[in-house]
Amino acid sequence: MAGRLEGQSALVIGGARGIGEAIAQRFVEEGARVTVADWLEAPGEATAARLGGNFVKVDISQMADAEAAVAKASEATGRLDILVQNAGIYPYTLIEHISPQEWDSVLAVNLKGTFLAARAALVPMKAQRSGRMIFTSSITGPRVTSPGHGHYSASKAGINGFIKAAAIEFANYGITVNGVEPGNILTDGMKAERSADFIAGMEASVPLGRLGTPRDIANAFLFLASDEAAYITGTTIIVDGGQTLPEGPDFRLPG
Ligand SMILES: NC(=O)c1ccc[n+]([C@@H]2O[C@H](COP(=O)([O-])OP(=O)(O)OC[C@H]3O[C@@H](n4cnc5c(N)ncnc54)[C@H](O)[C@@H]3O)[C@@H](O)[C@H]2O)c1
């Protein structure tokens, strides 16, 4: 099925690579015009060019940048139909070694960035009385966690709380607010930030027997952006190959 987002304008923040790039691509395949926003200039421009969209360089932890991204995405038609805030950072640090500065930097991108993106996108969406806001959360924080994820877990659990609060405030304007909780997805960021042993351990813990792909996640974003999700708001979809299901490590059937 193609054309599910025909003629719609979408902003994908953190769209230069990885999961965000796959979301932008999936939206374009379904007929959306996509603006890619990212703080990585060259990969962001390359992704936008490949998808026939615009690029805007932003640091989503800054309010003026969030507003500039929304302005760029809505400049052609005055409309912003879909907001995706996917930018996130995930340094691995044990809590005893997390400096207050590192704590602030993770919360600034992952959680404050989500609030700033929503605040900026609300302006055109409220005026047009419609819109979809979709945020990248994680299973890490809201459902499970592992050592080294103190700040990250707090930021992603915070996103889930914010989704509920924004959904109830924006419902009156015809705007839905939802999120996706990816499991472990093999991306450039994941390869850079996590050891091969960590990645292999995660893979072994997935009942469906593999790590996720960016496209697995992008398909859930597409659903939440589509007409089929019109009555869904204030919630998240877990896309993790069943990783959060086992009660213990010994879950595989013999043979
Ligand atoms: N890969 C996984 O296993 C996984 C699992 C759960 C959740 N997530 C979440 O998915 C999202 C994408 O992760 P990914 O693995 O594709 O990572 P990635 O590093 O490959 O991509 C993240 C993108 O966000 C951009 N970005 C980071 N900080 C930014 C900022 N301040 N302003 C603008 N852009 C910024 C990066 O430049 C990059 O293009 C993140 O929010 C991450 O927390 C990833």
The ligand as a Tripos MOL2 file, in Angstrom:
@<TRIPOS>MOLECULE
LIG
   44    48     1     0     0
SMALL
NO_CHARGES

@<TRIPOS>ATOM
      1 N1         19.3980    1.9240   18.2880 N.am      1 LIG1
      2 C1         18.6790    1.4300   19.2860 C.2       1 LIG1
      3 O1         18.8400    0.2640   19.6690 O.2       1 LIG1
      4 C2         17.6590    2.2660   19.9980 C.ar      1 LIG1
      5 C3         16.8320    1.6360   20.9260 C.ar      1 LIG1
      6 C4         15.8470    2.3890   21.5860 C.ar      1 LIG1
      7 C5         15.7310    3.7490   21.3090 C.ar      1 LIG1
      8 N2         16.5680    4.3270   20.4220 N.ar      1 LIG1
      9 C6         16.3840    5.7510   20.1660 C.3       1 LIG1
     10 O2         16.1900    5.9460   18.7900 O.3       1 LIG1
     11 C7         16.6620    7.2350   18.4160 C.3       1 LIG1
     12 C8         17.6230    7.0890   17.2440 C.3       1 LIG1
     13 O3         18.6670    6.2300   17.6090 O.3       1 LIG1
     14 P1         19.7130    5.6520   16.5520 P.3       1 LIG1
     15 O4         20.1790    4.3570   17.0830 O.co2     1 LIG1
     16 O5         19.1640    5.7510   15.1790 O.co2     1 LIG1
     17 O6         20.8940    6.6980   16.7860 O.3       1 LIG1
     18 P2         21.8430    7.4970   15.7860 P.3       1 LIG1
     19 O7         22.9050    8.1170   16.6100 O.co2     1 LIG1
     20 O8         22.2500    6.6060   14.6570 O.co2     1 LIG1
     21 O9         20.8510    8.6070   15.2500 O.3       1 LIG1
     22 C9         20.4240    9.6690   16.0900 C.3       1 LIG1
     23 C10        20.3480   10.9270   15.2530 C.3       1 LIG1
     24 O10        19.9970   12.0250   16.1150 O.3       1 LIG1
     25 C11        20.8840   13.1010   15.8270 C.3       1 LIG1
     26 N3         21.0370   13.9650   17.0070 N.ar      1 LIG1
     27 C12        21.5930   13.6420   18.1920 C.ar      1 LIG1
     28 N4         21.5730   14.7010   19.0140 N.ar      1 LIG1
     29 C13        20.9790   15.7230   18.3310 C.ar      1 LIG1
     30 C14        20.6470   17.0670   18.6510 C.ar      1 LIG1
     31 N5         20.9600   17.6180   19.8420 N.pl3     1 LIG1
     32 N6         20.0070   17.8170   17.7230 N.ar      1 LIG1
     33 C15        19.7080   17.2790   16.5300 C.ar      1 LIG1
     34 N7         20.0160   16.0340   16.1510 N.ar      1 LIG1
     35 C16        20.6290   15.2470   17.0560 C.ar      1 LIG1
     36 C17        22.1850   12.4170   15.4410 C.3       1 LIG1
     37 O11        23.0590   13.2800   14.7480 O.3       1 LIG1
     38 C18        21.6920   11.2550   14.6180 C.3       1 LIG1
     39 O12        21.5080   11.5860   13.2610 O.3       1 LIG1
     40 C19        17.2970    7.8270   19.6690 C.3       1 LIG1
     41 O13        16.3450    8.6590   20.3170 O.3       1 LIG1
     42 C20        17.5780    6.6040   20.5260 C.3       1 LIG1
     43 O14        17.6060    6.9000   21.8860 O.3       1 LIG1
     44 C21        17.5290    3.6250   19.7560 C.ar      1 LIG1
@<TRIPOS>BOND
     1     1     2 1
     2     2     3 2
     3     2     4 1
     4     4     5 ar
     5     4    44 ar
     6     5     6 ar
     7     6     7 ar
     8     7     8 ar
     9     8     9 1
    10     8    44 ar
    11     9    10 1
    12     9    42 1
    13    10    11 1
    14    11    12 1
    15    11    40 1
    16    12    13 1
    17    13    14 1
    18    14    15 2
    19    14    16 1
    20    14    17 1
    21    17    18 1
    22    18    19 2
    23    18    20 1
    24    18    21 1
    25    21    22 1
    26    22    23 1
    27    23    24 1
    28    23    38 1
    29    24    25 1
    30    25    26 1
    31    25    36 1
    32    26    27 ar
    33    26    35 ar
    34    27    28 ar
    35    28    29 ar
    36    29    30 ar
    37    29    35 ar
    38    30    31 1
    39    30    32 ar
    40    32    33 ar
    41    33    34 ar
    42    34    35 ar
    43    36    37 1
    44    36    38 1
    45    38    39 1
    46    40    41 1
    47    40    42 1
    48    42    43 1
@<TRIPOS>SUBSTRUCTURE
     1 LIG1         1 GROUP 0 **** ****
